[in-house]
Amino acid sequence: MEESEKVALLAVAMNLALFGIKYGAALATGSIALKAEAFHSLADLVASLTVFAGLKLSKRKTKAFPYGLYKIENLISVCIALIIFYAGYEVVMEVMTTTPTELKNSGIAISVLLIAMLITFCFSKYEKKISRKINSPVLLADAAHIRTDVLSNAIVLVAVVSGLFGFQFDKIAALIVVVFIAKTGIEILIGGARVLLDASVDYETLSKVEKIILETPQVVELKTLTGRNSGRYKFIEADIVLKTHDLDRAHSIADSIERNVKNEIKHIEQVLIHYEPQQNETMIYALPLSGDRESISPHFGEAPYFMLVTFNAGTKAADKVEILKNPYTNIEKSKGILAAELLVKNRVDFVLVKTNFDSKGPHYVFSNADIEVIITDEELPELAFEKLGLTVNLYLSEKE
């Protein structure tokens, strides 16, 4: 049995016990208000049974409901909101219509109400803590409902105690409590209705998903990102552009994004990724340069500069040449990996180097980002590009 179901069963047991002691105290004291409060607890018992049934049903998937019945939790939250509204009405009616009568055994009534207030307050705190831990809207709604019971118990207690001293504060206290009850009910009703109407998930969750997707090296563009709640679970959908035309590779990248999102964010039920290959309007080549900025460096990670050469699609002549300074030349470790990641961030498509990486760090960075590595034995960039059938005018170069 899941933790949420255990909490719901505890709520059933608590409300059954409260009904028993309140009704017994009402018979012993002759208090109409306490008797009404006992039936209020009986209504709460029905609500708790409904919560438990909803938690059981919400996990089921059928042919008619292949995405599960998670929204039953939110539907029940709306029902609980309506019960809270009725509780507010009930509080007003039971206090406003109760006529002062001499009570028997007032000490019993006061003791029972104090015990009931303590039990409901502690349980509502516990249920709220668990509901936030497991992200259950129905338990959160039930915790809010139980907190209103503390107030209704307090009103009856005020009625009993003030009656002993000849003072009546029923109407004022009732109006104050009803305001709090109505506020709680409205918040729960709006929250449940938002999910039932497929309102978007919260901004924080979407921001986390966006960060995970854009940090994936093969993702060129995030076109759209949407999400919706269903019960305690979230469904995410994204349209992305990938730097690959290989369908198997694209599927593997989408699976990797889904795993990362589910690992980083709780209660993600499904991540649906729509992907399409990048339609390259430009191709960017990169190569390491020596200190003179004219010859190709034999050392990739230690190269002081990188030349980035941009070609428009379908053309053989370079459109743009940039010189990028390598900020990692003076660090002791992983300079090759960091330099490779720098080129990935600059959306490079090809890297020309004089020696193979031989399965070293940069090899895995470029392989993961679908960047092709080309080996050249030429000393000068223009000759290396000439062998590839491309033309580079170094006068186009820009310093960075």
C-alpha positions as CSV (number, residue, x, y, z in Angstrom):
1,M,0.0,0.0,0.0
2,E,1.3,3.4,-1.0
3,E,2.0,6.1,1.6
4,S,-0.9,8.3,0.2
5,E,-3.3,5.4,0.7
6,K,-2.1,4.8,4.3
7,V,-2.7,8.5,5.1
8,A,-6.2,8.3,3.6
9,L,-7.0,5.2,5.7
10,L,-5.7,7.0,8.9
11,A,-8.1,9.9,8.0
12,V,-11.0,7.5,7.8
13,A,-10.1,6.0,11.2
14,M,-9.7,9.4,12.8
15,N,-13.0,10.7,11.5
16,L,-14.8,7.6,12.6
17,A,-13.3,7.9,16.1
18,L,-14.2,11.6,16.3
19,F,-17.8,10.9,15.2
20,G,-18.0,8.4,18.0
21,I,-16.7,10.5,20.8
22,K,-18.6,13.7,19.7
23,Y,-21.9,11.9,19.4
24,G,-21.4,10.2,22.7
25,A,-20.6,13.6,24.3
26,A,-23.6,15.2,22.7
27,L,-25.9,12.5,24.2
28,A,-24.2,13.0,27.6
29,T,-24.5,16.8,27.6
30,G,-27.6,17.5,25.6
31,S,-25.7,19.9,23.3
32,I,-27.3,20.5,19.9
33,A,-24.2,22.2,18.6
34,L,-22.0,19.2,19.6
35,K,-24.5,16.9,18.0
36,A,-24.3,18.9,14.8
37,E,-20.5,18.8,15.0
38,A,-20.7,15.0,15.4
39,F,-22.6,14.8,12.1
40,H,-20.1,17.2,10.6
41,S,-17.4,14.6,11.4
42,L,-19.6,11.9,9.8
43,A,-19.6,14.0,6.6
44,D,-15.8,14.2,6.9
45,L,-15.7,10.4,7.2
46,V,-17.6,10.1,3.9
47,A,-15.1,12.6,2.4
48,S,-12.1,10.5,3.6
49,L,-13.6,7.3,2.2
50,T,-14.0,9.2,-1.1
51,V,-10.3,10.3,-1.0
52,F,-9.2,6.7,-0.4
53,A,-11.3,5.4,-3.3
54,G,-10.0,8.2,-5.5
55,L,-6.3,7.3,-4.7
56,K,-7.0,3.6,-5.5
57,L,-8.8,4.4,-8.8
58,S,-6.4,7.1,-10.0
59,K,-3.6,4.5,-10.6
60,R,-5.6,2.3,-13.0
61,K,-5.1,2.4,-16.7
62,T,-7.7,0.8,-19.0
63,K,-8.3,0.6,-22.8
64,A,-10.9,3.4,-22.4
65,F,-8.4,5.5,-20.3
66,P,-4.9,4.6,-21.6
67,Y,-3.3,7.6,-20.0
68,G,-4.6,6.6,-16.5
69,L,-7.2,8.1,-14.2
70,Y,-4.9,10.5,-12.5
71,K,-7.3,13.4,-12.8
72,I,-9.7,11.6,-10.4
73,E,-7.6,13.1,-7.7
74,N,-8.3,16.6,-8.9
75,L,-11.9,15.8,-9.5
76,I,-12.2,14.7,-5.9
77,S,-10.3,17.8,-4.8
78,V,-13.1,19.9,-6.4
79,C,-15.7,17.7,-4.6
80,I,-13.9,18.3,-1.3
81,A,-13.9,22.1,-2.0
82,L,-17.7,21.9,-2.3
83,I,-17.8,19.9,1.0
84,I,-15.8,22.7,2.5
85,F,-18.3,25.3,1.3
86,Y,-21.1,23.2,2.8
87,A,-19.1,23.0,6.0
88,G,-19.0,26.8,6.1
89,Y,-22.7,27.0,5.6
90,E,-23.1,24.3,8.3
91,V,-21.0,26.2,10.8
92,V,-23.1,29.4,10.3
93,M,-26.3,27.5,10.5
94,E,-25.5,25.4,13.6
95,V,-24.1,28.4,15.5
96,M,-26.7,31.0,14.4
97,T,-29.7,28.7,15.0
98,T,-28.5,27.1,18.3
99,T,-30.6,28.6,21.1
100,P,-28.9,28.9,24.5
101,T,-29.7,26.0,26.7
102,E,-28.3,24.8,30.0
103,L,-25.9,22.0,29.3
104,K,-25.3,19.0,31.4
105,N,-21.8,17.8,32.0
106,S,-20.2,20.8,30.3
107,G,-16.7,19.5,31.3
108,I,-17.2,16.5,29.1
109,A,-18.1,18.7,26.1
110,I,-15.1,21.0,26.6
111,S,-12.7,18.0,27.1
112,V,-14.0,16.3,23.9
113,L,-13.8,19.4,21.8
114,L,-10.2,20.2,23.0
115,I,-9.2,16.6,22.3
116,A,-10.9,16.8,18.8
117,M,-9.1,20.1,18.1
118,L,-5.7,18.6,19.0
119,I,-6.2,15.5,17.0
120,T,-7.5,17.3,13.9
121,F,-4.8,19.9,14.1
122,C,-1.9,17.4,14.4
123,F,-3.3,15.2,11.7
124,S,-3.8,18.1,9.3
125,K,-0.2,19.1,9.7
126,Y,0.9,15.5,9.2
127,E,-1.3,15.0,6.1
128,K,-0.1,18.3,4.6
129,K,3.5,17.3,5.0
130,I,3.0,14.0,3.3
131,S,0.9,15.5,0.5
132,R,3.7,17.9,-0.3
133,K,6.3,15.1,-0.1
134,I,4.4,12.9,-2.6
135,N,2.8,15.8,-4.5
136,S,-0.8,14.6,-4.0
137,P,-3.4,17.3,-4.6
138,V,-6.2,15.2,-3.1
139,L,-4.4,14.8,0.3
140,L,-3.4,18.5,0.3
141,A,-7.1,19.3,-0.2
142,D,-8.1,16.9,2.5
143,A,-5.5,18.4,4.9
144,A,-7.0,21.9,4.2
145,H,-10.5,20.5,4.9
146,I,-9.4,19.0,8.2
147,R,-7.9,22.3,9.2
148,T,-11.4,23.9,8.8
149,D,-12.6,21.3,11.3
150,V,-10.3,22.7,13.9
151,L,-12.1,26.1,13.4
152,S,-15.6,24.6,13.5
153,N,-14.6,22.7,16.7
154,A,-13.3,26.0,18.2
155,I,-16.7,27.7,17.4
156,V,-18.6,25.0,19.2
157,L,-16.2,25.3,22.1
158,V,-16.7,29.1,22.2
159,A,-20.4,28.5,22.2
160,V,-20.2,26.0,25.1
161,V,-17.8,28.1,27.2
162,S,-19.5,31.5,26.6
163,G,-22.8,29.9,27.5
164,L,-21.4,29.0,30.9
165,F,-20.6,32.7,31.6
166,G,-23.7,34.1,30.0
167,F,-21.8,35.6,27.0
168,Q,-22.7,34.9,23.4
169,F,-20.0,35.4,20.6
170,D,-21.5,32.9,18.2
171,K,-22.4,35.2,15.3
172,I,-19.1,37.2,15.2
173,A,-17.0,34.0,15.5
174,A,-19.0,32.2,12.9
175,L,-18.5,35.0,10.3
176,I,-14.8,35.1,10.9
177,V,-14.4,31.3,10.5
178,V,-16.6,31.2,7.4
179,V,-14.3,33.7,5.7
180,F,-11.3,31.3,6.3
181,I,-13.4,28.3,5.2
182,A,-14.5,30.1,2.0
183,K,-10.9,31.1,1.2
184,T,-9.6,27.5,1.6
185,G,-12.5,26.2,-0.5
186,I,-11.9,28.7,-3.3
187,E,-8.1,27.9,-3.5
188,I,-8.8,24.2,-3.7
189,L,-11.6,24.6,-6.3
190,I,-9.4,26.8,-8.5
191,G,-6.4,24.4,-8.2
192,G,-8.5,21.4,-9.1
193,A,-10.3,23.1,-11.9
194,R,-7.0,24.3,-13.5
195,V,-5.8,20.7,-13.8
196,L,-9.1,19.4,-15.1
197,L,-9.0,22.2,-17.8
198,D,-5.4,21.2,-18.7
199,A,-3.8,24.4,-17.5
200,S,0.0,24.6,-18.0
201,V,2.4,23.2,-15.3
202,D,4.2,25.7,-13.2
203,Y,6.9,28.0,-14.6
204,E,9.6,26.5,-12.4
205,T,9.1,23.0,-13.8
206,L,9.0,24.2,-17.4
207,S,12.2,26.2,-16.8
208,K,14.0,23.1,-15.5
209,V,12.9,21.0,-18.5
210,E,14.0,23.8,-20.8
211,K,17.4,23.9,-19.2
212,I,17.9,20.1,-19.5
213,I,16.9,20.1,-23.2
214,L,19.1,23.0,-24.2
215,E,22.1,21.5,-22.3
216,T,21.9,18.5,-24.6
217,P,24.7,19.1,-27.2
218,Q,22.7,17.7,-30.2
219,V,19.8,20.1,-29.6
220,V,20.0,23.0,-32.0
221,E,16.7,24.6,-31.1
222,L,13.8,24.2,-28.7
223,K,10.7,25.2,-30.8
224,T,7.9,24.6,-28.3
225,L,7.6,23.3,-24.7
226,T,4.3,22.6,-23.0
227,G,3.1,20.6,-20.0
228,R,0.0,19.8,-18.1
229,N,-0.8,18.3,-14.7
230,S,-2.9,15.2,-14.2
231,G,-3.4,14.4,-10.5
232,R,0.0,14.5,-8.8
233,Y,1.8,13.7,-12.1
234,K,3.1,16.0,-15.0
235,F,3.0,15.4,-18.7
236,I,5.6,17.2,-20.8
237,E,5.7,17.7,-24.6
238,A,8.5,19.4,-26.6
239,D,9.3,20.1,-30.2
240,I,13.1,20.2,-30.9
241,V,15.5,20.5,-33.8
242,L,18.4,18.0,-33.7
243,K,21.8,18.2,-35.2
244,T,21.5,14.8,-36.9
245,H,19.8,13.1,-39.8
246,D,20.1,9.6,-38.4
247,L,16.7,8.4,-37.1
248,D,18.2,5.9,-34.7
249,R,20.5,8.5,-33.3
250,A,17.6,11.0,-33.0
251,H,15.5,8.5,-31.2
252,S,18.4,7.7,-28.8
253,I,18.8,11.4,-28.0
254,A,15.1,11.8,-27.3
255,D,15.2,8.8,-24.9
256,S,18.2,10.4,-23.2
257,I,16.4,13.7,-22.7
258,E,13.4,11.8,-21.3
259,R,15.5,10.0,-18.8
260,N,17.3,13.1,-17.7
261,V,14.0,15.0,-17.2
262,K,12.5,12.2,-15.1
263,N,15.7,11.9,-13.0
264,E,15.9,15.6,-12.3
265,I,12.2,16.4,-11.7
266,K,9.8,14.5,-9.5
267,H,6.4,13.1,-10.6
268,I,7.0,13.3,-14.4
269,E,4.8,10.6,-15.9
270,Q,5.6,11.2,-19.6
271,V,7.9,13.2,-21.7
272,L,6.9,13.3,-25.4
273,I,9.6,14.6,-27.7
274,H,8.9,15.5,-31.3
275,Y,12.2,15.9,-33.2
276,E,13.2,17.0,-36.6
277,P,16.6,17.2,-38.3
278,Q,18.4,20.5,-38.6
279,Q,18.1,22.1,-42.1
280,N,21.6,23.6,-42.4
281,E,21.8,26.9,-44.0
282,T,25.4,27.2,-43.0
283,M,28.2,24.7,-42.2
284,I,30.9,25.7,-39.6
285,Y,34.4,24.2,-39.7
286,A,36.9,24.7,-36.9
287,L,40.6,24.1,-36.6
288,P,43.3,24.8,-34.0
289,L,45.8,27.6,-34.7
290,S,49.3,28.1,-33.5
291,G,50.4,31.4,-31.9
292,D,51.1,33.0,-35.2
293,R,47.4,32.5,-36.2
294,E,48.5,31.3,-39.6
295,S,49.4,27.7,-39.2
296,I,47.5,24.7,-37.9
297,S,48.5,23.7,-34.4
298,P,49.5,20.0,-33.8
299,H,48.1,20.3,-30.3
300,F,44.3,20.6,-30.0
301,G,43.8,21.4,-26.3
302,E,46.9,23.6,-26.0
303,A,46.3,25.6,-29.2
304,P,46.1,29.3,-28.3
305,Y,43.4,30.0,-30.9
306,F,40.7,28.3,-33.0
307,M,39.7,29.3,-36.5
308,L,36.0,29.1,-37.2
309,V,35.1,29.2,-40.9
310,T,31.4,29.5,-42.0
311,F,30.2,28.3,-45.4
312,N,26.7,29.0,-46.7
313,A,24.8,25.9,-47.9
314,G,25.6,25.0,-51.5
315,T,28.7,27.2,-51.7
316,K,32.4,26.4,-51.8
317,A,33.8,29.8,-50.8
318,A,33.9,30.8,-47.1
319,D,31.4,33.4,-46.1
320,K,33.0,34.3,-42.7
321,V,36.2,33.6,-40.8
322,E,36.5,34.1,-37.1
323,I,39.5,33.7,-34.7
324,L,38.4,32.4,-31.3
325,K,40.8,32.6,-28.4
326,N,41.2,29.3,-26.4
327,P,40.7,30.3,-22.7
328,Y,41.8,26.8,-21.4
329,T,45.5,26.7,-22.5
330,N,46.9,27.4,-19.1
331,I,44.8,24.9,-17.0
332,E,46.5,21.6,-16.0
333,K,43.7,19.1,-16.7
334,S,41.0,18.4,-19.2
335,K,42.0,21.3,-21.5
336,G,41.2,19.2,-24.5
337,I,37.7,18.3,-23.3
338,L,36.9,22.0,-22.3
339,A,38.2,23.2,-25.7
340,A,36.0,20.6,-27.5
341,E,32.9,21.8,-25.4
342,L,33.7,25.3,-26.4
343,L,33.5,24.4,-30.1
344,V,30.2,22.5,-29.4
345,K,28.8,25.7,-27.9
346,N,29.8,27.6,-31.1
347,R,27.7,25.1,-33.2
348,V,30.6,23.7,-35.1
349,D,29.9,21.0,-37.6
350,F,33.4,19.8,-38.6
351,V,36.8,19.9,-36.8
352,L,40.1,19.7,-38.7
353,V,43.0,18.4,-36.7
354,K,46.5,17.1,-37.5
355,T,46.4,14.0,-35.2
356,N,43.6,11.7,-34.3
357,F,42.2,11.9,-30.7
358,D,42.5,8.1,-30.3
359,S,39.4,7.8,-28.1
360,K,40.5,10.6,-25.8
361,G,38.1,13.1,-24.1
362,P,37.6,15.4,-27.1
363,H,36.7,12.3,-29.2
364,Y,33.7,11.5,-27.0
365,V,32.6,15.2,-26.8
366,F,32.5,15.5,-30.6
367,S,31.0,12.1,-31.1
368,N,28.2,12.9,-28.6
369,A,27.5,16.2,-30.4
370,D,27.6,14.6,-33.9
371,I,30.6,16.7,-34.9
372,E,32.7,15.1,-37.6
373,V,36.5,15.1,-37.1
374,I,38.7,15.4,-40.2
375,I,42.4,14.6,-40.2
376,T,44.7,16.8,-42.3
377,D,48.4,16.8,-42.9
378,E,48.6,20.3,-44.2
379,E,50.3,23.1,-42.3
380,L,48.2,26.0,-43.5
381,P,44.4,26.3,-43.1
382,E,43.8,27.5,-46.7
383,L,45.6,24.3,-48.0
384,A,43.7,22.1,-45.7
385,F,40.4,23.5,-47.0
386,E,41.6,23.3,-50.6
387,K,42.0,19.5,-50.2
388,L,38.3,19.5,-49.2
389,G,37.4,21.4,-52.3
390,L,36.7,24.6,-50.3
391,T,38.1,28.1,-50.6
392,V,39.0,30.3,-47.7
393,N,39.9,34.0,-47.9
394,L,41.8,34.8,-44.7
395,Y,41.2,38.5,-45.1
396,L,37.7,37.7,-44.0
397,S,39.0,36.9,-40.5
398,E,37.7,38.6,-37.4
399,K,39.4,38.7,-34.1
400,E,37.5,37.7,-31.0
